[in-house]
Structures are given as structure tokens and as C-alpha cells.
Amino acid sequence: MLKIGRFGFGKSAAPSTSGAAQRQRPRKTARLLKLKTPGRTIPWTHAAIYAGVVLAIAVAVGLWQHSYDVQQAALDAPLPPPTPQVAAQRLVELGVVGPGNVSNVTWDPKTAALEMTVRDVLIKPGQSVAEQRKNVQAEGELAVHAIQGGFSGSKLVPPKAITIHLTRGTSPVATTSVAPGQTAPTTVFAGALR
């Protein structure tokens, strides 16, 4: 009988019929269901574990993507506009006097009147009274213009009347105000600047 072996053709002996060949052990592969691939056999348990891991990863990635989309949708949602008090306080603090220098902001929606207290930051020691008056007036006017400019392009109701009380510590220094129909702010000095 010819046998095609690893290295070509050759003769092989007739199959032996001895007792050892007849008493072959049952193959383990006969007991397990196996998937056959060219050249090797994969046990079904390994294939099931692999499929389970792939499925678990796919579910985890899908859940992560969903939570990411929900977070992005929350970030992309338009924020509600701030109240007029908060908007005015931010405009004056960020544009004129710095954070923490504005207090007691009130808004009257019926008359559209805005009133706030601003701690003076421009008065420096050693300045003359004329220089102090000039700096306080400039600070009040800058605050009024910051509020008017900030409200002009927004969806908020612009204030018709603005009153800004400038203080140094707890003592009043000046009051800058704009009445309805008035174009330029007026400043009334108090205390030592009178």
C-alpha cells in the first residue's frame, strides 16, 4: 500500500490488527462538541466565552456612548438667561471694579429701575480732592455705561433708571444715576468729596 507521507510517496506496511490497535481509547474529542476550522478544532466552551466577552464589551461601549451623548446634550442645551440683578452685577464687576466689589443689587420690574452699591476702587491715598472727585465720577459713569452696553444686545429688559451708590468702606462717597430719558449720567458727591 502506498502512503503519502510528509516527505513524498513511500510504502507502508499493512495495518496491524493486533490487540493494541483494536483497544483504542475513546477520543476526548468525541465527548466534546467542537467547532472545526481548517487545521484545528476549537472547543465550544472557548467559543462561547469569546462570544460572551465580545458581547459584554459591545454592551459596555454602547452604554458609555449613550451616557456621553446624554452629557453632551445637557451641555449643548441653552442656559436660561440670568436675572437682571445678576447680569448687572457681573457687568460692573467684570468690566469696572472687579469681583466682590458690588453688593445690594435690586431690580424693580415694574419701573425697570436698577440700584446697586459699588465699593470704590479708584480713590488712592495722597490724591487731591479734585482728583478723587474725577476718579469717583469716572468710576460711576463707567459702571452705568457697562450696564447700558451689556443690556443693549441681550434679551433682558434694559433698565430705564440706574442708580449706583459708590462707597468707601461703609461711608458713601457719591451717587451716579441715569433717569428715564436722560442720556448722560449725573454724579452727586457725598461726605468729604462734597
ABEGO torsion letter per residue (X at the ends): XBBBBAAEBBBBBBBBABAAAABBBBBAAAABBBBBBBGBBBBAAAAAAAAAAAAAAAAAAAAAAAAAAAAAAAAABBBBBBBAAAAAAAAAAAAAAEBGABBGBBBBAAAGBBBBBBBBAABBBGBBAAAAAAAAAAAAAAAAAAAAAAAAABABBBBABBBBBBBBEABBABBBBBBBGBABBBBBBBEAAX
